[in-house]
Every structure is written in C-alpha cells, then in structure tokens.
Amino acid sequence: MAGLVLGGLIGAVLIFILGTKEGKKLAEKITSKAGELEGDLEKKVTELKKQGESFIEDAEVVKKEIEEKLNEKKDTVSKEVMNKMSDTLEKIETIQTQGVKMTQDVRKKFFKKNGKILS
C-alpha cells in the first residue's frame, strides 16, 4: 500500500514538471540552482585544499622547530651527563688515591717498626 502511494506521488510530480509550463520553469530553476551550488561546492573544495596544503606546510615548520629544539636539548643533556660523569670519575680517583695513602699509613704504623716488617 505504501509503495502504491509513493509511486503515485512520484508520478504526479513528474507529470507536473514535464507536462506543464510552470513545471518546466521550476525544472529550469532547479537545474540552474544545482549548477550554482555545484560551482560553489567546487570553490569551497578548492579553498579547503589550499587550506589543507597551508596547514601541512605549517605543520612541517613546527615539526622542524621541535626537532631543532630536541636536538639542542639533547646536546645540552649529553654535555651535562658527560660533565657529571667526569666529576664522578674524578671523585673516584680521589677516593682511590686516599685509599692508597691510608693503606700505606696503616702499613707504616702497624706492620713495620724501624723500617722493618714485623713478623
């Protein structure tokens, strides 16, 4: 039943558009309006493409800036790590030197008397 009603409505609209002067004028208006909308749509698509390309270019610039900043920070961090490692190794060498000196002092005090080894 719904199909019969829908078919009747579609048929009536087609008869009006194709069979009457007013319908033909309406069809011409619809066609011209569709052409205008199509032109507007093409312009908007072109604008969107340009904006997309501009966005991609901006994103590339930002990406390069971030990479440069990361490289700068990496170099700074690497230098700081190397400096800390150098300081730590220097402290270790100082501690080792002090340990050797303490060992020699202990030997002199407890294991030698008058320059001779205690037995």
C-alpha positions as CSV (number, residue, x, y, z in Angstrom):
1,M,0.0,0.0,0.0
2,A,2.8,2.4,0.9
3,G,4.6,1.6,-2.4
4,L,1.4,2.4,-4.3
5,V,1.0,5.8,-2.6
6,L,4.7,6.7,-3.0
7,G,4.6,5.7,-6.7
8,G,1.5,7.9,-7.2
9,L,3.3,10.9,-5.6
10,I,6.4,10.5,-7.7
11,G,4.3,10.1,-10.9
12,A,2.3,13.3,-10.1
13,V,5.5,15.3,-9.5
14,L,7.0,14.1,-12.8
15,I,3.8,14.9,-14.7
16,F,3.7,18.4,-13.2
17,I,7.4,19.0,-14.0
18,L,7.4,17.5,-17.5
19,G,3.9,18.3,-18.6
20,T,3.2,21.9,-17.6
21,K,4.8,25.3,-18.3
22,E,5.1,26.0,-14.6
23,G,6.8,22.6,-14.1
24,K,9.3,23.3,-16.9
25,K,10.1,26.7,-15.4
26,L,10.5,25.0,-12.0
27,A,12.8,22.3,-13.5
28,E,14.9,25.1,-15.2
29,K,15.2,26.9,-11.8
30,I,16.2,23.7,-10.0
31,T,18.8,22.9,-12.7
32,S,20.3,26.4,-12.6
33,K,20.3,26.4,-8.8
34,A,22.0,23.0,-8.9
35,G,24.7,24.4,-11.3
36,E,25.3,27.3,-8.9
37,L,25.6,25.0,-5.9
38,E,28.0,22.8,-7.8
39,G,30.2,25.8,-8.7
40,D,30.1,27.0,-5.1
41,L,31.0,23.5,-3.9
42,E,33.9,23.3,-6.3
43,K,35.2,26.7,-5.0
44,K,34.9,25.5,-1.4
45,V,36.7,22.3,-2.2
46,T,39.5,24.3,-3.8
47,E,39.7,26.6,-0.8
48,L,39.8,23.6,1.6
49,K,42.6,22.0,-0.5
50,K,44.6,25.3,-0.2
51,Q,43.9,25.5,3.5
52,G,44.9,21.9,3.9
53,E,48.2,22.4,2.0
54,S,48.9,25.5,4.1
55,F,48.2,23.5,7.2
56,I,50.6,20.8,6.1
57,E,53.3,23.4,5.4
58,D,52.7,25.0,8.8
59,A,52.9,21.6,10.4
60,E,56.2,20.9,8.7
61,V,57.6,24.1,10.0
62,V,56.5,23.3,13.5
63,K,57.9,19.8,13.2
64,K,61.3,21.2,12.1
65,E,61.3,23.6,15.0
66,I,60.5,20.9,17.5
67,E,63.3,18.7,16.0
68,E,65.8,21.5,16.3
69,K,64.8,22.2,19.9
70,L,65.0,18.5,20.8
71,N,68.5,18.3,19.2
72,E,69.6,21.4,21.2
73,K,68.3,19.8,24.4
74,K,69.9,16.5,23.5
75,D,73.3,18.2,23.1
76,T,72.8,20.1,26.4
77,V,71.8,17.0,28.3
78,S,74.6,15.0,26.7
79,K,77.1,17.7,27.8
80,E,75.7,17.7,31.3
81,V,75.8,14.0,31.6
82,M,79.4,13.9,30.4
83,N,80.4,16.7,32.9
84,K,78.7,14.7,35.7
85,M,80.5,11.5,34.7
86,S,83.8,13.3,34.6
87,D,83.2,14.8,38.1
88,T,82.2,11.4,39.4
89,L,85.3,9.7,37.9
90,E,87.5,12.4,39.4
91,K,85.9,11.8,42.8
92,I,86.5,8.1,42.4
93,E,90.2,8.7,41.6
94,T,90.5,11.0,44.6
95,I,89.0,8.3,46.8
96,Q,91.3,5.7,45.3
97,T,94.3,7.9,46.0
98,Q,93.2,8.5,49.5
99,G,92.7,4.7,50.0
100,V,96.2,4.0,48.8
101,K,97.6,6.7,51.1
102,M,95.6,5.3,54.1
103,T,96.9,1.8,53.3
104,Q,100.4,3.0,53.3
105,D,99.9,4.8,56.6
106,V,98.4,1.7,58.2
107,R,101.3,-0.4,57.0
108,K,103.8,2.0,58.4
109,K,102.0,2.2,61.7
110,F,101.0,-1.4,62.3
111,F,103.2,-3.7,60.2
112,K,106.6,-2.0,60.3
113,K,108.9,-1.0,63.0
114,N,112.0,1.0,62.3
115,G,111.5,0.3,58.6
116,K,111.4,-3.5,59.1
117,I,108.4,-5.7,58.6
118,L,107.1,-7.2,61.8
119,S,106.9,-10.9,62.0
